């Protein structure tokens, strides 16, 4: 059996509404430039990113994926991925926050009925919601128990992205009477919701991660988006596509961090010294060892980027097929995304570590702030390890086995 290929091409630009890809990429670059001006100071302060979310909201980026007829930007997933990557070049933590928001704010379309998805997205656009949370497995799952008029949600999730600044939380909960996993959306201000900024990670400090506790939180029927079952008899191929769509956000984030650190290291090397510390010279830009290192890291990052482009084309093609998508096609897409994950993770880890070697001992300066790239990349890859993805690729290549149908964010 061959390795995954795109099942179909992307929809054309004319099939979409809204300002268009060029507009959003320009907005993303302007926002990234704005974030870059104080990236080191903000990261070192480590405050909850309310100001950063306000910048994203004012730029219109929070509603980018919502259809224009529902009050959003009308963009597609390839555009959203490009925006996440552009933001991650300047600030990996805010890139993660935004990417998680895109996936969760779109989750009603994966798991819910069209009418429910439209209601959720229309309100999200009107009120400019920022979404946080995630659907990954927890050590002690949240439980959803029936009660008169709906449900109650109980339990604790030890870490979820974006929860410190989120207006809405999208979470995985197990239905108490049947054991079925469900996607649930909850107002973060609802009585019984407690959010703590207790993550204390050494990287991705501005991703607004923390723990969330739910104490008999009321949940109405419209707050239950749909099933998160991994059973092919329950979940549709389109809903199963949620996993590779979400994981491709992680790929773009890793590539953005790799590209960001290489851009800063290159600027330092070209200048010949740190702009704020002329006494700190750097090696000659004609140093063969320096050129070889830049060459190796450029090849590594560009190779991962090329593989990511193939995965993006496959994901977009799968979304375009909609209900016509098959499980075999979903498996092909998932495997191609897994390959991109492995390549992008390696590119991020090697680039962010070896960039420090390029600069040398001067990179230890907190004023330079290069360490934030390594800390951000290492933290993210600890939460999103790729060893099991490589096993999925190998099992698919050798045995034709489908990867697990597990959504995440």
VMD Tcl script that draws the C-alpha trace (Angstrom):
set ca {
  {0.00 0.00 0.00}
  {1.32 3.43 -0.90}
  {1.88 6.34 1.42}
  {-0.93 8.88 1.70}
  {-1.84 11.16 -1.16}
  {-4.37 13.95 -1.40}
  {-7.85 12.57 -2.14}
  {-8.85 15.70 -4.02}
  {-7.74 19.28 -4.61}
  {-8.78 22.30 -2.57}
  {-11.85 24.31 -3.31}
  {-11.27 27.35 -5.47}
  {-10.98 30.91 -4.20}
  {-14.31 31.72 -5.84}
  {-16.08 29.13 -3.63}
  {-15.37 31.19 -0.52}
  {-16.71 34.49 0.77}
  {-15.03 37.15 2.86}
  {-12.03 39.42 2.34}
  {-9.80 36.68 0.85}
  {-6.49 35.01 1.63}
  {-4.26 37.96 0.68}
  {-6.11 40.23 3.12}
  {-5.78 37.80 6.03}
  {-2.12 37.11 5.38}
  {-1.44 40.84 5.37}
  {-3.35 41.22 8.65}
  {-1.44 38.29 10.13}
  {1.93 39.78 9.15}
  {0.99 43.15 10.64}
  {-0.19 41.50 13.86}
  {2.96 39.35 14.01}
  {5.14 42.43 13.54}
  {3.26 44.09 16.39}
  {3.72 41.06 18.65}
  {7.41 40.83 17.76}
  {8.19 44.34 19.03}
  {7.73 43.33 22.68}
  {7.90 39.53 22.43}
  {10.86 39.12 24.80}
  {9.44 41.42 27.49}
  {5.97 39.86 27.31}
  {7.33 36.32 27.49}
  {9.53 37.10 30.46}
  {6.65 38.81 32.28}
  {4.49 35.72 31.71}
  {1.16 37.47 32.33}
  {-2.14 36.04 31.13}
  {-2.40 37.24 27.50}
  {-5.54 39.38 27.70}
  {-3.79 42.18 25.81}
  {-2.57 39.79 23.12}
  {-6.09 38.38 22.66}
  {-7.35 41.95 22.31}
  {-4.82 42.50 19.51}
  {-6.07 39.37 17.73}
  {-9.69 40.41 18.24}
  {-9.12 43.95 16.94}
  {-7.39 42.52 13.86}
  {-10.45 40.36 13.15}
  {-8.44 37.14 13.47}
  {-10.65 35.47 16.08}
  {-13.59 35.18 13.67}
  {-11.50 34.36 10.59}
  {-12.91 30.82 10.07}
  {-16.55 31.68 10.66}
  {-18.57 32.01 7.41}
  {-19.13 35.58 6.28}
  {-22.90 35.08 6.24}
  {-22.70 34.34 9.98}
  {-20.64 37.45 10.68}
  {-17.14 36.01 10.36}
  {-14.15 36.38 8.09}
  {-15.20 33.66 5.65}
  {-11.71 32.16 5.36}
  {-10.75 28.51 4.88}
  {-8.43 26.21 6.82}
  {-5.37 26.74 4.58}
  {-5.64 30.44 5.35}
  {-6.09 29.78 9.07}
  {-3.02 27.51 9.08}
  {-0.96 30.21 7.35}
  {-2.11 32.78 9.92}
  {-1.16 30.50 12.85}
  {2.28 29.95 11.35}
  {2.84 33.66 10.76}
  {1.89 34.49 14.36}
  {4.06 31.63 15.68}
  {7.12 33.06 13.93}
  {6.82 36.07 16.25}
  {5.32 34.37 19.32}
  {4.92 30.61 19.56}
  {2.66 30.75 22.61}
  {0.18 33.14 20.98}
  {0.35 30.97 17.85}
  {-0.71 27.99 19.97}
  {-3.47 30.00 21.62}
  {-4.85 31.13 18.26}
  {-4.54 27.70 16.64}
  {-6.37 26.05 19.52}
  {-9.06 28.71 19.28}
  {-9.55 28.01 15.57}
  {-9.93 24.27 16.08}
  {-12.30 24.56 19.03}
  {-14.41 27.33 17.52}
  {-14.88 25.10 14.44}
  {-15.67 21.96 16.47}
  {-19.44 22.34 16.20}
  {-19.08 21.74 12.46}
  {-17.22 18.49 13.09}
  {-19.44 17.04 15.78}
  {-22.78 18.88 15.69}
  {-25.74 19.20 13.40}
  {-25.52 22.03 10.82}
  {-28.23 24.10 12.51}
  {-26.49 23.87 15.88}
  {-23.12 24.72 14.33}
  {-24.62 27.79 12.66}
  {-26.12 29.02 15.94}
  {-22.84 28.55 17.79}
  {-20.76 30.27 15.12}
  {-23.18 33.17 14.71}
  {-23.05 33.91 18.44}
  {-19.27 33.40 18.54}
  {-18.84 35.97 15.77}
  {-21.31 38.46 17.27}
  {-19.69 38.34 20.71}
  {-16.09 37.84 19.48}
  {-15.55 34.77 21.65}
  {-12.10 33.43 22.37}
  {-12.20 29.63 22.76}
  {-10.06 27.45 25.01}
  {-9.96 23.88 26.25}
  {-9.42 20.66 24.33}
  {-10.73 17.19 23.60}
  {-7.68 15.11 24.52}
  {-7.99 12.29 27.02}
  {-7.64 13.19 30.69}
  {-6.34 11.02 33.50}
  {-9.69 11.49 35.31}
  {-12.35 12.28 32.69}
  {-15.03 14.88 33.15}
  {-18.47 13.36 33.65}
  {-21.78 14.49 32.25}
  {-24.84 13.30 34.18}
  {-28.46 13.71 33.18}
  {-30.76 15.90 35.22}
  {-34.12 17.53 34.67}
  {-33.84 19.87 31.70}
  {-30.34 18.83 30.66}
  {-27.09 17.72 32.28}
  {-24.56 18.63 34.94}
  {-20.80 18.60 34.32}
  {-18.31 17.56 36.99}
  {-14.57 16.89 37.17}
  {-11.19 18.48 36.66}
  {-8.83 18.80 33.71}
  {-5.25 19.42 34.80}
  {-4.14 21.35 31.70}
  {-5.92 22.95 28.77}
  {-4.79 25.69 26.37}
  {-6.35 29.14 26.41}
  {-8.54 28.66 29.46}
  {-7.21 31.72 31.33}
  {-8.57 34.07 28.67}
  {-11.38 32.02 27.09}
  {-14.98 33.13 26.79}
  {-16.03 29.58 25.93}
  {-14.53 26.24 26.96}
  {-14.86 23.22 24.66}
  {-14.19 20.02 26.63}
  {-14.36 16.25 26.44}
  {-16.81 14.66 28.90}
  {-17.99 11.10 29.46}
  {-21.74 10.57 29.69}
  {-22.30 8.93 33.06}
  {-25.08 6.56 32.00}
  {-23.65 5.29 28.70}
  {-19.91 5.97 28.83}
  {-20.02 7.80 25.50}
  {-17.46 10.61 25.10}
  {-19.04 13.91 24.10}
  {-17.87 17.36 23.02}
  {-19.33 19.97 25.37}
  {-19.14 23.76 25.26}
  {-19.39 25.77 28.50}
  {-19.45 29.47 29.30}
  {-16.24 30.08 31.30}
  {-18.13 32.53 33.54}
  {-20.82 30.01 34.46}
  {-21.34 29.24 38.15}
  {-19.35 26.18 39.17}
  {-16.47 26.74 36.73}
  {-13.11 27.32 38.39}
  {-10.00 28.13 36.32}
  {-6.51 28.22 37.81}
  {-3.29 29.45 36.22}
  {-1.32 26.70 37.94}
  {0.41 25.18 34.90}
  {3.73 26.95 35.63}
  {5.41 25.61 32.48}
  {8.92 26.72 31.52}
  {7.74 27.46 27.98}
  {4.55 28.49 26.15}
  {3.83 30.73 29.11}
  {1.50 32.95 27.10}
  {-0.67 30.11 25.77}
  {-3.00 30.81 28.72}
  {-2.89 27.20 29.86}
  {-4.20 26.12 33.22}
  {-6.46 23.71 35.04}
  {-10.25 23.76 34.92}
  {-12.61 22.38 37.54}
  {-16.34 21.88 37.03}
  {-18.61 21.54 40.05}
  {-22.18 20.61 39.08}
  {-22.09 23.01 36.13}
  {-25.45 23.06 34.31}
  {-25.29 22.06 30.64}
  {-28.27 22.38 28.29}
  {-28.85 20.21 25.22}
  {-27.46 22.80 22.79}
  {-24.20 22.84 24.76}
  {-23.55 19.21 23.80}
  {-22.01 19.42 20.32}
  {-21.83 15.70 19.53}
  {-20.00 12.41 19.98}
  {-16.23 12.03 20.27}
  {-16.41 8.28 19.83}
  {-13.48 6.54 18.09}
  {-15.81 3.78 16.86}
  {-16.31 3.78 13.08}
  {-19.91 2.62 13.67}
  {-20.59 5.89 15.54}
  {-18.33 8.62 14.14}
  {-18.51 9.73 10.52}
  {-15.34 10.02 8.39}
  {-15.83 13.79 8.34}
  {-15.97 13.95 12.14}
  {-12.93 11.66 12.29}
  {-11.09 14.25 10.18}
  {-11.11 16.47 13.27}
  {-7.98 14.73 14.52}
  {-5.70 15.48 11.52}
  {-7.18 18.98 11.20}
  {-6.28 19.72 14.83}
  {-2.86 18.08 14.60}
  {-1.97 20.12 11.53}
  {-2.30 23.20 13.75}
  {0.54 21.78 15.84}
  {2.59 21.25 12.67}
  {2.21 24.88 11.63}
  {3.09 26.00 15.13}
  {6.34 23.99 15.11}
  {7.31 25.31 11.69}
  {6.58 28.88 12.76}
  {8.84 28.54 15.80}
  {11.62 27.00 13.68}
  {11.36 29.79 11.11}
  {11.18 32.45 13.82}
  {14.37 31.42 15.60}
  {16.29 31.06 12.34}
  {15.18 34.54 11.25}
  {16.37 36.08 14.53}
  {19.67 34.17 14.45}
  {20.26 35.27 10.85}
  {19.63 38.91 11.76}
  {22.13 38.61 14.59}
  {24.74 36.95 12.33}
  {24.35 39.55 9.59}
  {24.70 42.42 12.04}
  {27.93 40.99 13.42}
  {26.93 41.82 16.99}
  {23.94 42.25 19.24}
  {22.38 45.65 18.37}
  {22.17 46.58 22.06}
  {25.62 45.22 22.98}
  {28.30 46.06 20.33}
  {30.98 44.37 22.44}
  {29.44 40.99 21.67}
  {30.78 40.07 18.22}
  {29.55 37.04 16.33}
  {31.40 34.73 13.94}
  {32.14 35.82 10.37}
  {29.20 35.34 7.99}
  {31.69 33.51 5.75}
  {32.65 30.98 8.44}
  {32.27 27.53 6.74}
  {30.97 25.90 9.93}
  {28.40 28.66 10.41}
  {27.26 28.39 6.78}
  {27.00 24.60 7.06}
  {24.84 24.86 10.17}
  {22.51 27.38 8.54}
  {22.37 25.15 5.47}
  {21.45 22.06 7.47}
  {18.73 23.85 9.42}
  {17.32 25.48 6.29}
  {17.09 22.10 4.53}
  {15.50 20.52 7.60}
  {12.87 23.26 7.93}
  {12.14 23.54 4.21}
  {11.78 19.74 3.94}
  {9.27 19.72 6.79}
  {7.46 22.62 5.16}
  {7.18 20.76 1.84}
  {5.74 17.70 3.58}
  {3.35 19.96 5.46}
  {2.12 21.44 2.17}
  {1.22 17.92 1.03}
  {-0.62 17.25 4.30}
  {-2.46 20.58 4.04}
  {-3.61 19.79 0.50}
  {-4.88 16.40 1.70}
  {-6.72 17.87 4.70}
  {-8.33 20.59 2.61}
  {-9.34 18.04 0.01}
  {-10.92 15.87 2.70}
  {-12.90 18.81 4.05}
  {-14.06 19.63 0.54}
  {-15.38 16.06 0.11}
  {-17.54 16.47 3.19}
  {-19.93 13.60 3.75}
  {-18.50 11.80 0.70}
  {-15.22 11.25 2.54}
  {-14.43 7.59 3.26}
  {-12.60 6.02 6.21}
  {-9.80 4.90 3.89}
  {-9.31 8.46 2.68}
  {-9.41 9.77 6.25}
  {-6.70 7.26 7.19}
  {-4.51 8.40 4.28}
  {-4.92 12.01 5.37}
  {-4.18 11.20 9.01}
  {-0.98 9.34 8.08}
  {0.26 12.20 5.93}
  {-0.37 14.65 8.79}
  {1.51 12.30 11.15}
  {4.49 12.39 8.79}
  {4.39 16.18 8.75}
  {4.14 16.22 12.55}
  {7.30 14.16 12.91}
  {9.23 16.31 10.43}
  {8.05 19.63 11.88}
  {8.73 18.55 15.46}
  {12.31 17.63 14.57}
  {12.78 20.90 12.67}
  {11.54 22.92 15.66}
  {13.64 21.08 18.22}
  {16.86 21.14 16.20}
  {16.51 24.72 14.96}
  {15.68 26.20 18.35}
  {18.55 24.33 20.04}
  {21.24 24.78 17.40}
  {20.43 28.46 16.91}
  {21.82 28.95 20.41}
  {25.04 27.25 19.31}
  {25.26 29.58 16.31}
  {25.23 32.65 18.57}
  {27.35 30.96 21.22}
  {27.60 31.98 24.86}
  {25.95 35.31 24.08}
  {22.67 33.47 23.47}
  {22.48 32.88 27.23}
  {21.66 36.57 27.68}
  {18.08 37.10 28.81}
  {18.10 40.39 26.91}
  {18.55 38.51 23.65}
  {15.59 36.25 24.47}
  {16.57 33.46 22.08}
  {15.96 30.88 24.79}
  {12.22 31.45 24.54}
  {12.12 29.67 21.17}
  {13.76 26.54 22.59}
  {11.63 26.58 25.74}
  {8.44 27.06 23.72}
  {9.28 24.32 21.22}
  {10.38 21.87 23.90}
  {7.29 22.48 26.01}
  {4.96 22.06 23.06}
  {6.62 18.85 21.87}
  {6.40 17.40 25.39}
  {2.64 17.88 25.29}
  {2.47 16.71 21.65}
  {5.01 13.83 21.35}
  {5.39 12.24 17.92}
  {6.69 8.75 18.77}
  {3.20 7.26 18.52}
  {2.63 9.13 15.26}
  {5.66 7.41 13.77}
  {4.26 4.07 14.92}
  {0.99 4.93 13.16}
  {2.90 5.71 9.95}
  {4.84 2.45 10.17}
  {1.74 0.38 10.94}
  {-0.09 1.95 8.01}
  {2.83 1.46 5.62}
  {3.54 -2.14 6.66}
  {0.10 -3.45 7.63}
  {-2.40 -1.01 6.16}
  {-3.75 -0.27 9.65}
  {-5.85 2.87 10.11}
  {-4.65 5.34 12.76}
  {-6.95 5.78 15.79}
  {-9.90 8.09 15.22}
  {-9.23 10.30 18.22}
  {-9.91 14.05 18.07}
  {-7.64 16.41 20.00}
  {-6.70 20.06 20.33}
}
mol new
graphics top color blue
foreach p $ca { graphics top sphere $p radius 0.5 }
foreach p [lrange $ca 0 end-1] q [lrange $ca 1 end] { graphics top cylinder $p $q radius 0.2 }
display resetview
